[in-house]
Amino acid sequence: MSTDTPTTLFRSQRRRAVVASTVGTSIEWYDFFLYGTAAALVFPHVFFPGQSPYIGVLASFGTQFVGFAARPIGAAIFGHYGDRIGRKATLVTTLMIMGVCTALIGVLPAEATIGIAAPILLTVLRLLQGIAVGGEWGGSVLLAMEWGSDKRRGFMASWPQLGVPIGLLLSTAMVQLMSATTGPGFLTWGWRVPFLVSLVLVAIGLYVRLQVLESPAFTRVKETRSVVRVPVVEAFRHQWREILTSAFVRMSEQAPFYLFVTFVLTYGTQQLQLSRAGLLTDTLIAAAIGFISVPLFGYLSDLIGRRMMYGIGIVCTGVFAFPYFGLLNTRVAGLVLLAIVVSLIFHDMQYGPQGALIAESFGANIRYSGAGIGYQLASVVAGGPAPLIAAAILQNTGSSTGIALYIVGCCVVSFVALLFMPRTAAASPPSGEADRPAHAPGGSALA
């Protein structure tokens, strides 16, 4: 006879939700970051040969930007279904799309084999990757946060955010391993292995995700018949300010992040003549520290408030912009490591509380759509253009000064957005408050 109590079952599902969200986002970000690393180190040679180093890098980062541009589309598509049929089923779909596309990149013939079709197919697969990861974030954060208690939303929502350092660690480690073991063969076949490994990771992720039940918040939405017909439209109609400020508040987090983990590989190897292996190792160390710093800052946001924690992270990132490049430019191994580690800690000050900061701003029946679109719109104005802008600045000035100023500018934009972000939910709302459905006009609820 089973001795499980409702409380025991609830706690078990809460743990499963956290694990399922974290494992899933880790796999999604493994795939996404793997592309970014390859875009900096491999793709200019494989898919854009015969170009000057600058044009090759620019073209490679251009295909990377396609993935960022597609993320708001994915947020809208999967947000619609996530708010109508549920978080769980939607997350299973995004994980499968991401894994298949990543594996296909691993078997994509080079430009020397099939000509112009190679970069075209690469761009299409990157587009599908972007759509999948665009629908992933909202559901993962919501699944974890909505299974958590009101007073620990920051901490609970920070666990899916761990997918970033875990994915970064796994992807960088795989590239590092294959680079070391295949030597000259890395640019011909060694780089493909990490992409193919994605299929194994996806199988693990699907198994974990299928074990968790739908979130209590969405279950209440269905029970109260608060599901809206077109959640994306309702989100823009009633909470457009929350969407826009959610996007711009990420400028200080996302744009610098892709400079810290992707562009730094190009800058370090080509401008400073640092070793690829050394930079990858430094990134591994910084990503490992994220295992502690991301949930720590999510937890602290429950104590001092989301906005306060996030604001501190914005200021630290802006202040560190010039010292960051100053440390890199010394070419001293220990100082280069310090620059990379500290830059990601300041990033984590924002990324830890970010999930709850954005998701709490929306009603439960449009939360997947509203939070997902707001979050992913930043990909168009922040993460996607960042490596391209940095590469252009470096090419035209030959200096990192302009790039540091760009980081400071992003921080200023984010701080202003944080000040104007509507206070629609407190950091620790009264029980159930943050899970109430948003107001829906007559006729929008399902009969």
N, C-alpha and C positions, 0 to 999 in steps of 0.2 A: 504494500500500500504506500502510495507516495506521501511524503511528509512535507512537500513543497507548499508554502503559504503564498498568498497573493503578493506579499512584500518580497519574499524570496524570489519569486518568478519575475517581479518587476526589476529587482536589482540584477538578476541574471540577464534580462533583456537589455538593461542599461549598459552592462559590460559588453554584451554582444554588439550593441549599436556603436559603441565607441571603437571597438576593435574593427568592425566592418567598415566604418567610415575611414578610420586611419589607414587600414590596409589598402582599401580601394584608392584613396587619394595618393598614397605612396606609389602605387603602381602607375596611376595616371601621370603623376609628376615625374616618375622615372622615365616614362616614354617621352614626355614633353621636354625635359631637361637633356635627355640623351640627344635629341635633335639639336638643341642649342649648342651642346659641346661639339657635335659633329659639324655643325654649321661653321664653327670657328676654326676647327682643325682639319676637317676632312673634305667637306663638300666643295670648297673652292677648287680642289685638285681633281675630284672625281666627276662632278657634274658641271663645273665651269672651267675646264682647262683652257690654256691658251690665252687667258686674260691676264692683265697685270694683277699683281697681288691685291691692290686696292679695289679694282673692279670685281675681282673674284670674291673677295670678302663681302663687298657691298651686295653683289647678286645673291650670295649665300644667305646673308642676313635678310635680304629682301624676301626670300622664300620663308624664312622664319617669321617675318612680319605677317605673312598671309595667315598663319596660324593664329596670331593675336587678333587680327581683324575678324576672323571667323568666330571668335569666342563669344561676343555678344549675340551672334546669331544662334549659337548653340544654347546660350542661356535662355533666349526667348523660346526656342523650340522645346527644349526639355523642361523649362520652367512651366510652360503651358501644361504639359502632361504631368509634371510633378505636383502641380496644384490641383489637378483634376483626378488623376488616378492614383497618385501616391508617390512618396519618395523612393521606396524600395525598388519597384519595378523600373523606374526611370534610371536609377543608378546602375542596375544590372546592364541596361542597354548601353549606357555611356562607356562602361568598362569594356564591354565586348568590342565596340567600335574602335576605341583607342588601341586596344591590343592588336587587333587585326591589321590596322593601318601601320602600326609600328613594325610589325613583322614583315609586311609587304615592302616597306622601305629597305629592310635588311636584305631583300632579294632583288631589289631594283637594279637593272643593268646600268653600267656607267655610260656617260655621254660618248665615250669612245666606241661603245658597242651599238647603241641604238640612236645616237645623234640627239637632235633637239627634243625627241620624245622623252629622254631621261629627265631633264629638268622640269618638263611639263608635268610628267607623272609625279615627280617629287613634290611639286607645288600642290597638285590635287590631293595627294595623301596628307600633306601638311594642313590643307584646308579642312579635311575630315578630322584630323587630330584636334584642330582648334575647336571645331563644333562639339566634339566629344568632351573635351576638357572644359568647355564653356558651360556644359550642362552638369558637369560633375560637382563643381565646388558648392553650389547652392544646396544640392541634395545632401551631400556629405555633412556639411556643417549643420544643416537643419536636423538630420537624423540624430546626430550626437546631442545637439543643444536641446531638442525637443524631448529627448529622453531624460535630460538632466533636471535637477531642481532649480528653481528660480534664482536662488542665491549663489549658484555655482555655474551660471550660464557662461561666463567668460572662460572658466577653466574647462568646462565640457566642450565648448565650441573651439577651444584651442587644440584639441587632440587631432581633429582632421587636418588642421594647419600643419601638424607634424609631418604630413605627407610631403611637404616641401623639402625640409632637411633630409628626410629619409630617401625620397626620390633622388635628390641631389647627390646624396652619399652613394646610393646604389649605382646610379648612372655613371658618376665620376669614377667609382671604384672599378666598374666593368671596363670603362675606357682605359683606365690606368693599367688594369690587368692585361687586357688584350694588346695594348701598346707595348708593354714590357715583354710579353711572351711571343708576339709575332714579329717584332722588329720591323724590318723593311716591308714585310707583308701586311702591315697594319693598314696602309692606304689602299691596298688592293682587295683584301678580304677580311682582315682582322677586325675592322670597324663594324662589320656586318653582324658579328656574333652577339653583341649586346642588344641589338634590335630584335634578333630572333628569340633571345631569352625571354622577351616580353610575353610570349605565348604561355610559358610555364607560369609566370607571375599572374597572368590573367586567370588561369585555371584556379590558382590558389584564392585569388580575390573573389571569384564567383562563388566558390564553395563557402567562403566566410559570409558573404553578403546574403546568401540564400537562407542563412540560419536566423536572421533577425526579423522581427515583426515590424509592422508599420508603426510610425511614431504616434504617441498619444495625441499630440496636437492635431495632426491630420485626421486621426480617427474621430476627434471631437468635431472637426469641420464637417465630416461626412454625417455624423450623427445629428448635428444641428442643421443639416441641409444648407450649409453656407458655401458650398462649392460654386464658384462663379463660372460662367460660360467661357469667357475670354479673359483669363487672369492677367495676361500681359497688358491688355488694353486698360483694365481696371487699375493696374499698378501705375501706369502712366497718367491716367485720368485723376487719381486721387492722391498719389504720392510721388509726383514728378520731382519735387525738390529733394526728397530722400534719395531718389535714384541718381540725380546729378551730383549731389554732394558726396554720395557713396563712391562715385567714380573719381571725382577730383581729390577726395581725401586720400586716395591711394597713390597719387603722384609721387609722394615722398618715399613710398615703400616700394612700389613696383619698378619704376624707372631706374632708380639706383641699384635695385637688386640685380637686374639683368646686365648692368654694367659690372657689378661686383662678381658675378659668376660666369658670364658669357664673354662680354667684351674684354674683360681682364685677360682672357687667354690670348686674344689677338694682340692686345696692347703689350702684354708681357713678353710674348714670343717674338713679335715683329719689331716693336719699338725699343724694348729694353734688352732683347736677346736673352731673356731668362729661359730656363729649360721648361719644356712642356710638362715633364714629369714632376718637377718641383711645384709648379702652379697647381697641378691637379691634386697633389698631396696636400698642399695648403688648403685647398677647397674642401677636401675630405675632412680635415681636422675641423674646419669652421662648421661644416654641415653636422658633424658629430656633436658639437657643442649645442647645436639647435635642439637636440633631443631634450635638453634641460631648459634652455632659455625660452623656447616657444610656450610650453605649458606654464612655466614660471611666470611669465609676463601676463598670460591669460588669467592665472590665479591672482596676481597682484591687481589686475583690473577689477576683480570682484571686491577687492578691499578698498582701493582708492578711486575707483571709477574708470570706465572705459576711456572717456575723453582725456582725463588727466594722464593716464598711462600712454595713450596714443600720442598726445601732445609732446610728452617728454621724448618719445622716440623720434618725432619729427625734428625737434630742435637738435637732438644729438646727431642725427644724420646730416643736417645742414651744416653744423659746426665742424663735422669730421670730413667734409668734402675735400678741402685743400690738404689737410694732414694725410688723408688717404693716399692721394697721388704723390705727396711728398715722401711718404714711406716707401711706396712702390719704386719711385725713381732713384732711391738709394742703391737699388739692386742688391742690398744686403739680405741674405736669406731670412734671418730672424725678423727683420723689420717688414719684409714683404709678408711673412706669415702673420705678423701682428696686424698689418693693414687689413688683410682679408678676414681675419677672425673678428676684429672689432667692428668692421663694416656690417657683418652679418648679425652680430649681437644687437646693434642699433636697429637693423631691419626687423629682428624678432620682437623688439619692444613694441613695434606697430603690428606685426603679423599675429602675435599671440592673441591680443584682444580684438583684432579686426573682425573676426567671424561674428562674434556676438554684437559688436558695435553696429555692424551693418544689418544683420538679420533681425535684431530686436526692433528696428525701425519700421518693420512691416507687419501687417496683420497676417495671421496664420494661413488664411485662404488665398493670399497673393504673395506670400513670403518667398516661395521658391522663385517665382518670376521676378518680383521686385528686387530682392537681394541679389539674385544671380545676375540680372541685367546691370544693376548698378556696379557690382563688383567687376564684371567682365568688360564694361565700357572703358574701364581704365586701360585695358589691353590696347585699345586703339590710340589713346592719347598718351600713354605712359610706357608700358612694357614693350610693345611692338616697335615704336619708333626709336627707343633709347639707343640700342646698338648702332642703328643707322645714323642717328644724329651724332653720336660719339665718334663714329668712324669718319664722318664728313668733317667734323671739327678738327680731328687729328690730322686728316689729310691736308686741310687748308691752312692750319696754323702750325702744325708740327709740335704742338704743346698740349699738355693736359689742363692748362689753366681754364680754357673755355669749357671743358667737360666738367670741371669742378663747379664753375659758375652755373652750368646747366642743372647740376644736382641741387645747388642752393635755390635756384628758381623753382624747381619742382617742390621743394620743401615749403617755400613761401605760398605757393598755390594750395598745397594741402592744409596748411595751417589756417588759411582763410576759409577753406571749405569746412574744416572742422568747427570753426566758430559759427558758421551759418547752417550747420547740419541741424535739422529740426529735432527737438527733444521730444520725440514721440513715445519713448520708452525709457525708463530709468535703468541704470546699470543692474539693479536688483529689484525688479518690479514686484508688486504684491502677487501673491500666489495666483497663477493662471492668467495674470493680466496680459503678458506678452503673447499669450496664445489665443487671445480673442480674435475672431475674424475681423477683417477690415470691413468698413461699411460698404455695402453694395447696393446700388440703386434698385428700385423695383424691377422685377423681371430678369435680373441677372443671375439670381440663384437658380440652381437646378430644381425642377419640380419633382 
